[in-house]
Structures are given as C-alpha cells and as structure tokens.
Amino acid sequence: MDPIDKKLRAILSDVLGLKPGQADQFTPDTGLFGDLPELDSMAVAGLLTEMEDRLDIVIDEDEIDGELFETYGSLLAFTRAKLPEA
C-alpha cells in the first residue's frame, strides 16, 4: 500500500468513524457515497476539508461531482492527480 493510499484510508476512517480495519478492506471498486451509510452529504464536506489539510492540496468546488465519491478507486485517483509529482 503506497503512502497516499494509506493516508486516504486513514482520513476516511477518522472522518467517517469507521470500524478499525474497515477502510483497509476497501478495493478500487468499493462503493462510497450511497454504499457507506457514514458517508452522507454532511460527511463529504468534512472529508474534503480533512483531505485538503492532511494532504496539503486544494480542492475547487467545480472538481466535486458524484463520480468523485462513487468508488474508493475514483477518490484515490482524484487524490493522486491533485498531488504534485514526487
């Protein structure tokens, strides 16, 4: 598991209050919004704020759509795209 993947799983666990190890089971196809009861519209705002703070990225409103939170894979791909190349 790469550092970005690990950080994103930790953010999801912390913000959504997931059971210990629950986020570790996520695959790229794991559904998020609509599949995780913890991830509702209020939690999305907190999640985006934590992602910005912990990953030192800026997420513009026009980048946020339903597809972003469709699966863990889509959220991870978005996160990787926001980070500068190492």
Chimera marker file (.cmm) of the C-alpha trace (Angstrom):
<marker_set name="trace">
<marker id="1" x="0.000" y="0.000" z="0.000" r="1" g="1" b="0" radius="0.5"/>
<marker id="2" x="1.538" y="3.288" z="-1.062" r="1" g="1" b="0" radius="0.5"/>
<marker id="3" x="1.648" y="6.317" z="1.302" r="1" g="1" b="0" radius="0.5"/>
<marker id="4" x="-1.169" y="8.191" z="-0.496" r="1" g="1" b="0" radius="0.5"/>
<marker id="5" x="-3.446" y="5.153" z="-0.346" r="1" g="1" b="0" radius="0.5"/>
<marker id="6" x="-2.624" y="4.692" z="3.342" r="1" g="1" b="0" radius="0.5"/>
<marker id="7" x="-3.295" y="8.360" z="4.173" r="1" g="1" b="0" radius="0.5"/>
<marker id="8" x="-6.596" y="8.388" z="2.297" r="1" g="1" b="0" radius="0.5"/>
<marker id="9" x="-7.779" y="5.264" z="4.129" r="1" g="1" b="0" radius="0.5"/>
<marker id="10" x="-6.832" y="6.881" z="7.455" r="1" g="1" b="0" radius="0.5"/>
<marker id="11" x="-8.721" y="10.064" z="6.568" r="1" g="1" b="0" radius="0.5"/>
<marker id="12" x="-11.825" y="8.073" z="5.624" r="1" g="1" b="0" radius="0.5"/>
<marker id="13" x="-11.613" y="6.073" z="8.857" r="1" g="1" b="0" radius="0.5"/>
<marker id="14" x="-11.175" y="9.145" z="11.037" r="1" g="1" b="0" radius="0.5"/>
<marker id="15" x="-13.761" y="11.395" z="9.394" r="1" g="1" b="0" radius="0.5"/>
<marker id="16" x="-16.421" y="8.716" z="8.985" r="1" g="1" b="0" radius="0.5"/>
<marker id="17" x="-15.736" y="6.911" z="12.258" r="1" g="1" b="0" radius="0.5"/>
<marker id="18" x="-15.368" y="3.557" z="10.507" r="1" g="1" b="0" radius="0.5"/>
<marker id="19" x="-14.711" y="0.349" z="12.423" r="1" g="1" b="0" radius="0.5"/>
<marker id="20" x="-10.999" y="-0.420" z="12.917" r="1" g="1" b="0" radius="0.5"/>
<marker id="21" x="-9.651" y="-2.033" z="9.765" r="1" g="1" b="0" radius="0.5"/>
<marker id="22" x="-12.796" y="-1.368" z="7.723" r="1" g="1" b="0" radius="0.5"/>
<marker id="23" x="-11.053" y="1.008" z="5.313" r="1" g="1" b="0" radius="0.5"/>
<marker id="24" x="-8.204" y="-1.489" z="4.917" r="1" g="1" b="0" radius="0.5"/>
<marker id="25" x="-10.672" y="-3.792" z="3.166" r="1" g="1" b="0" radius="0.5"/>
<marker id="26" x="-11.586" y="-1.214" z="0.502" r="1" g="1" b="0" radius="0.5"/>
<marker id="27" x="-10.792" y="-2.166" z="-3.080" r="1" g="1" b="0" radius="0.5"/>
<marker id="28" x="-10.860" y="0.204" z="-6.061" r="1" g="1" b="0" radius="0.5"/>
<marker id="29" x="-14.435" y="-0.972" z="-6.708" r="1" g="1" b="0" radius="0.5"/>
<marker id="30" x="-15.705" y="-0.416" z="-3.163" r="1" g="1" b="0" radius="0.5"/>
<marker id="31" x="-18.689" y="1.905" z="-3.326" r="1" g="1" b="0" radius="0.5"/>
<marker id="32" x="-18.567" y="5.014" z="-1.168" r="1" g="1" b="0" radius="0.5"/>
<marker id="33" x="-21.366" y="7.586" z="-1.438" r="1" g="1" b="0" radius="0.5"/>
<marker id="34" x="-24.650" y="5.698" z="-1.354" r="1" g="1" b="0" radius="0.5"/>
<marker id="35" x="-22.967" y="2.495" z="-0.188" r="1" g="1" b="0" radius="0.5"/>
<marker id="36" x="-21.365" y="3.632" z="3.078" r="1" g="1" b="0" radius="0.5"/>
<marker id="37" x="-24.093" y="4.908" z="5.419" r="1" g="1" b="0" radius="0.5"/>
<marker id="38" x="-21.458" y="7.001" z="7.221" r="1" g="1" b="0" radius="0.5"/>
<marker id="39" x="-20.711" y="8.984" z="4.052" r="1" g="1" b="0" radius="0.5"/>
<marker id="40" x="-23.621" y="11.370" z="3.668" r="1" g="1" b="0" radius="0.5"/>
<marker id="41" x="-23.688" y="14.885" z="2.248" r="1" g="1" b="0" radius="0.5"/>
<marker id="42" x="-22.599" y="16.393" z="5.580" r="1" g="1" b="0" radius="0.5"/>
<marker id="43" x="-19.666" y="13.991" z="5.861" r="1" g="1" b="0" radius="0.5"/>
<marker id="44" x="-18.494" y="14.867" z="2.345" r="1" g="1" b="0" radius="0.5"/>
<marker id="45" x="-17.677" y="18.438" z="3.433" r="1" g="1" b="0" radius="0.5"/>
<marker id="46" x="-15.669" y="17.197" z="6.420" r="1" g="1" b="0" radius="0.5"/>
<marker id="47" x="-13.907" y="14.636" z="4.288" r="1" g="1" b="0" radius="0.5"/>
<marker id="48" x="-12.870" y="17.211" z="1.678" r="1" g="1" b="0" radius="0.5"/>
<marker id="49" x="-11.601" y="19.567" z="4.392" r="1" g="1" b="0" radius="0.5"/>
<marker id="50" x="-9.528" y="16.809" z="6.005" r="1" g="1" b="0" radius="0.5"/>
<marker id="51" x="-8.125" y="15.769" z="2.634" r="1" g="1" b="0" radius="0.5"/>
<marker id="52" x="-7.030" y="19.359" z="1.982" r="1" g="1" b="0" radius="0.5"/>
<marker id="53" x="-5.485" y="19.710" z="5.439" r="1" g="1" b="0" radius="0.5"/>
<marker id="54" x="-3.706" y="16.367" z="5.688" r="1" g="1" b="0" radius="0.5"/>
<marker id="55" x="-2.595" y="16.075" z="2.070" r="1" g="1" b="0" radius="0.5"/>
<marker id="56" x="-1.830" y="19.772" z="1.585" r="1" g="1" b="0" radius="0.5"/>
<marker id="57" x="-3.995" y="20.052" z="-1.531" r="1" g="1" b="0" radius="0.5"/>
<marker id="58" x="-6.673" y="22.469" z="-2.707" r="1" g="1" b="0" radius="0.5"/>
<marker id="59" x="-9.969" y="21.097" z="-3.972" r="1" g="1" b="0" radius="0.5"/>
<marker id="60" x="-12.093" y="23.502" z="-6.010" r="1" g="1" b="0" radius="0.5"/>
<marker id="61" x="-15.884" y="23.289" z="-5.882" r="1" g="1" b="0" radius="0.5"/>
<marker id="62" x="-16.089" y="22.657" z="-9.624" r="1" g="1" b="0" radius="0.5"/>
<marker id="63" x="-13.982" y="19.497" z="-9.195" r="1" g="1" b="0" radius="0.5"/>
<marker id="64" x="-16.557" y="17.877" z="-6.927" r="1" g="1" b="0" radius="0.5"/>
<marker id="65" x="-19.189" y="15.676" z="-8.531" r="1" g="1" b="0" radius="0.5"/>
<marker id="66" x="-20.989" y="12.432" z="-7.861" r="1" g="1" b="0" radius="0.5"/>
<marker id="67" x="-18.411" y="10.343" z="-9.680" r="1" g="1" b="0" radius="0.5"/>
<marker id="68" x="-15.675" y="11.501" z="-7.317" r="1" g="1" b="0" radius="0.5"/>
<marker id="69" x="-17.245" y="9.632" z="-4.405" r="1" g="1" b="0" radius="0.5"/>
<marker id="70" x="-18.663" y="6.743" z="-6.425" r="1" g="1" b="0" radius="0.5"/>
<marker id="71" x="-15.875" y="4.295" z="-5.538" r="1" g="1" b="0" radius="0.5"/>
<marker id="72" x="-12.732" y="4.208" z="-3.455" r="1" g="1" b="0" radius="0.5"/>
<marker id="73" x="-10.749" y="3.903" z="-6.685" r="1" g="1" b="0" radius="0.5"/>
<marker id="74" x="-12.213" y="7.112" z="-8.114" r="1" g="1" b="0" radius="0.5"/>
<marker id="75" x="-11.453" y="9.025" z="-4.910" r="1" g="1" b="0" radius="0.5"/>
<marker id="76" x="-7.900" y="7.641" z="-4.792" r="1" g="1" b="0" radius="0.5"/>
<marker id="77" x="-7.287" y="8.523" z="-8.461" r="1" g="1" b="0" radius="0.5"/>
<marker id="78" x="-8.553" y="12.064" z="-7.844" r="1" g="1" b="0" radius="0.5"/>
<marker id="79" x="-6.312" y="12.397" z="-4.786" r="1" g="1" b="0" radius="0.5"/>
<marker id="80" x="-3.245" y="11.189" z="-6.685" r="1" g="1" b="0" radius="0.5"/>
<marker id="81" x="-3.987" y="13.631" z="-9.514" r="1" g="1" b="0" radius="0.5"/>
<marker id="82" x="-4.113" y="16.541" z="-7.017" r="1" g="1" b="0" radius="0.5"/>
<marker id="83" x="-0.707" y="15.789" z="-5.552" r="1" g="1" b="0" radius="0.5"/>
<marker id="84" x="2.437" y="17.095" z="-7.186" r="1" g="1" b="0" radius="0.5"/>
<marker id="85" x="4.682" y="14.503" z="-8.755" r="1" g="1" b="0" radius="0.5"/>
<marker id="86" x="7.184" y="13.170" z="-6.229" r="1" g="1" b="0" radius="0.5"/>
<link id1="1" id2="2" r="1" g="1" b="0" radius="0.2"/>
<link id1="2" id2="3" r="1" g="1" b="0" radius="0.2"/>
<link id1="3" id2="4" r="1" g="1" b="0" radius="0.2"/>
<link id1="4" id2="5" r="1" g="1" b="0" radius="0.2"/>
<link id1="5" id2="6" r="1" g="1" b="0" radius="0.2"/>
<link id1="6" id2="7" r="1" g="1" b="0" radius="0.2"/>
<link id1="7" id2="8" r="1" g="1" b="0" radius="0.2"/>
<link id1="8" id2="9" r="1" g="1" b="0" radius="0.2"/>
<link id1="9" id2="10" r="1" g="1" b="0" radius="0.2"/>
<link id1="10" id2="11" r="1" g="1" b="0" radius="0.2"/>
<link id1="11" id2="12" r="1" g="1" b="0" radius="0.2"/>
<link id1="12" id2="13" r="1" g="1" b="0" radius="0.2"/>
<link id1="13" id2="14" r="1" g="1" b="0" radius="0.2"/>
<link id1="14" id2="15" r="1" g="1" b="0" radius="0.2"/>
<link id1="15" id2="16" r="1" g="1" b="0" radius="0.2"/>
<link id1="16" id2="17" r="1" g="1" b="0" radius="0.2"/>
<link id1="17" id2="18" r="1" g="1" b="0" radius="0.2"/>
<link id1="18" id2="19" r="1" g="1" b="0" radius="0.2"/>
<link id1="19" id2="20" r="1" g="1" b="0" radius="0.2"/>
<link id1="20" id2="21" r="1" g="1" b="0" radius="0.2"/>
<link id1="21" id2="22" r="1" g="1" b="0" radius="0.2"/>
<link id1="22" id2="23" r="1" g="1" b="0" radius="0.2"/>
<link id1="23" id2="24" r="1" g="1" b="0" radius="0.2"/>
<link id1="24" id2="25" r="1" g="1" b="0" radius="0.2"/>
<link id1="25" id2="26" r="1" g="1" b="0" radius="0.2"/>
<link id1="26" id2="27" r="1" g="1" b="0" radius="0.2"/>
<link id1="27" id2="28" r="1" g="1" b="0" radius="0.2"/>
<link id1="28" id2="29" r="1" g="1" b="0" radius="0.2"/>
<link id1="29" id2="30" r="1" g="1" b="0" radius="0.2"/>
<link id1="30" id2="31" r="1" g="1" b="0" radius="0.2"/>
<link id1="31" id2="32" r="1" g="1" b="0" radius="0.2"/>
<link id1="32" id2="33" r="1" g="1" b="0" radius="0.2"/>
<link id1="33" id2="34" r="1" g="1" b="0" radius="0.2"/>
<link id1="34" id2="35" r="1" g="1" b="0" radius="0.2"/>
<link id1="35" id2="36" r="1" g="1" b="0" radius="0.2"/>
<link id1="36" id2="37" r="1" g="1" b="0" radius="0.2"/>
<link id1="37" id2="38" r="1" g="1" b="0" radius="0.2"/>
<link id1="38" id2="39" r="1" g="1" b="0" radius="0.2"/>
<link id1="39" id2="40" r="1" g="1" b="0" radius="0.2"/>
<link id1="40" id2="41" r="1" g="1" b="0" radius="0.2"/>
<link id1="41" id2="42" r="1" g="1" b="0" radius="0.2"/>
<link id1="42" id2="43" r="1" g="1" b="0" radius="0.2"/>
<link id1="43" id2="44" r="1" g="1" b="0" radius="0.2"/>
<link id1="44" id2="45" r="1" g="1" b="0" radius="0.2"/>
<link id1="45" id2="46" r="1" g="1" b="0" radius="0.2"/>
<link id1="46" id2="47" r="1" g="1" b="0" radius="0.2"/>
<link id1="47" id2="48" r="1" g="1" b="0" radius="0.2"/>
<link id1="48" id2="49" r="1" g="1" b="0" radius="0.2"/>
<link id1="49" id2="50" r="1" g="1" b="0" radius="0.2"/>
<link id1="50" id2="51" r="1" g="1" b="0" radius="0.2"/>
<link id1="51" id2="52" r="1" g="1" b="0" radius="0.2"/>
<link id1="52" id2="53" r="1" g="1" b="0" radius="0.2"/>
<link id1="53" id2="54" r="1" g="1" b="0" radius="0.2"/>
<link id1="54" id2="55" r="1" g="1" b="0" radius="0.2"/>
<link id1="55" id2="56" r="1" g="1" b="0" radius="0.2"/>
<link id1="56" id2="57" r="1" g="1" b="0" radius="0.2"/>
<link id1="57" id2="58" r="1" g="1" b="0" radius="0.2"/>
<link id1="58" id2="59" r="1" g="1" b="0" radius="0.2"/>
<link id1="59" id2="60" r="1" g="1" b="0" radius="0.2"/>
<link id1="60" id2="61" r="1" g="1" b="0" radius="0.2"/>
<link id1="61" id2="62" r="1" g="1" b="0" radius="0.2"/>
<link id1="62" id2="63" r="1" g="1" b="0" radius="0.2"/>
<link id1="63" id2="64" r="1" g="1" b="0" radius="0.2"/>
<link id1="64" id2="65" r="1" g="1" b="0" radius="0.2"/>
<link id1="65" id2="66" r="1" g="1" b="0" radius="0.2"/>
<link id1="66" id2="67" r="1" g="1" b="0" radius="0.2"/>
<link id1="67" id2="68" r="1" g="1" b="0" radius="0.2"/>
<link id1="68" id2="69" r="1" g="1" b="0" radius="0.2"/>
<link id1="69" id2="70" r="1" g="1" b="0" radius="0.2"/>
<link id1="70" id2="71" r="1" g="1" b="0" radius="0.2"/>
<link id1="71" id2="72" r="1" g="1" b="0" radius="0.2"/>
<link id1="72" id2="73" r="1" g="1" b="0" radius="0.2"/>
<link id1="73" id2="74" r="1" g="1" b="0" radius="0.2"/>
<link id1="74" id2="75" r="1" g="1" b="0" radius="0.2"/>
<link id1="75" id2="76" r="1" g="1" b="0" radius="0.2"/>
<link id1="76" id2="77" r="1" g="1" b="0" radius="0.2"/>
<link id1="77" id2="78" r="1" g="1" b="0" radius="0.2"/>
<link id1="78" id2="79" r="1" g="1" b="0" radius="0.2"/>
<link id1="79" id2="80" r="1" g="1" b="0" radius="0.2"/>
<link id1="80" id2="81" r="1" g="1" b="0" radius="0.2"/>
<link id1="81" id2="82" r="1" g="1" b="0" radius="0.2"/>
<link id1="82" id2="83" r="1" g="1" b="0" radius="0.2"/>
<link id1="83" id2="84" r="1" g="1" b="0" radius="0.2"/>
<link id1="84" id2="85" r="1" g="1" b="0" radius="0.2"/>
<link id1="85" id2="86" r="1" g="1" b="0" radius="0.2"/>
</marker_set>
